[in-house]
Amino acid sequence: MTSQIITMPKFYSNREVAEILGIKPTTVRQIKSRKAEELDGLWENNNPDGETVWTQEGLDKISEFVNTDRAKEFRAGQLARRTSEVIAVDRAELNYSEVEQTSTRTGHEVNSYEVRSPIGEGGRYAGLTKRIGGAIADQMIDNGAIEEIDNAVIDGLLRGLSIGDINVKDLLSK
């Protein structure tokens, strides 16, 4: 017997949509009424309590009609999620060397090929983070960062121990 994963779609109540977007549930109902044509098929009303529930696409669409800070954050997060998904699909398609296939994202036939990572061994940017980190550390050391860190650590310890004023520079120079 093989196992099968079943994914159930997530639905959002008017109250949940309102909380996510920073509006009142009555506002969600008003948007549903005013934008009925644009929201057609993005909600259901077949649950036992008769309350409207929204699909993810419905929530995404309602967020386009709302200008609260929460709605703006939600839209930005959704854009980032969709962009990541598109990149993941494109990368997955590129991992099948020399195979003709149909793109799951665009529906067009594509010839895929494997792309080497630019940060992998021998890649264009291999070791770049270590080189940049070293350059930043060297610059910080040249600008006296170690002394500043020492002073901050000692100052924090003295404050934590409730010890009075001590000349930290004199202690470090000994």
BELTAFEN-V291079 format. One record per pair of residues at least 6 apart in sequence whose C-alpha atoms are under 8 Angstrom apart, sorted by the first residue. I is the first residue (numbers start at 1). J is the second residue. D is the distance in whole Angstrom. If there is no record, write none. Layout:
i: (I:I)
j: (J:J)
d: (D:D)
This chain:
i: (9:10:10:11:11:11:11:12:12:12:12:12:13:13:13:13:14:14:14:14:14:14:14:15:15:17:17:17:17:18:18:18:18:20:20:20:21:21:21:21:21:21:21:22:22:22:22:23:28:31:31:32:39:39:39:42:42:42:42:43:43:43:43:43:44:44:44:44:45:45:45:46:60:60:63:63:63:63:64:64:86:89:89:90:93:93:94:94:94:94:95:95:95:95:96:96:96:97:97:97:98:98:98:99:99:99:100:100:100:100:101:101:101:101:102:102:102:103:103:116:117:118:118:118:119:119:119:119:120:140:151:151:154:155:158)
j: (55:55:56:53:54:55:56:53:54:55:56:59:51:52:53:54:25:28:29:51:52:53:54:24:25:25:28:54:59:24:25:27:28:70:71:74:63:66:68:69:70:71:74:68:69:70:71:68:62:62:65:39:58:61:62:54:55:57:58:52:53:54:55:58:52:53:54:55:51:52:53:52:75:78:71:72:74:75:71:75:105:104:105:105:103:112:112:113:114:115:112:113:114:115:112:113:114:112:113:114:111:112:113:111:112:113:109:110:111:112:109:110:111:112:108:109:110:109:110:123:123:124:125:126:125:126:127:128:126:146:168:169:168:168:164)
d: (8:7:7:6:5:5:7:5:5:7:8:8:7:6:5:6:5:6:7:8:7:7:7:8:5:8:7:8:7:5:5:8:6:7:7:7:7:7:7:8:5:4:7:6:7:5:7:8:8:7:8:7:7:7:8:6:6:6:5:7:6:4:6:6:6:5:6:8:6:5:6:8:7:8:6:8:7:7:8:8:7:7:7:8:7:6:5:5:5:7:7:6:5:8:6:6:7:6:4:5:6:6:5:6:6:8:7:6:5:7:6:6:7:8:5:4:6:6:6:8:7:5:6:7:5:5:7:8:6:8:7:8:7:8:7)
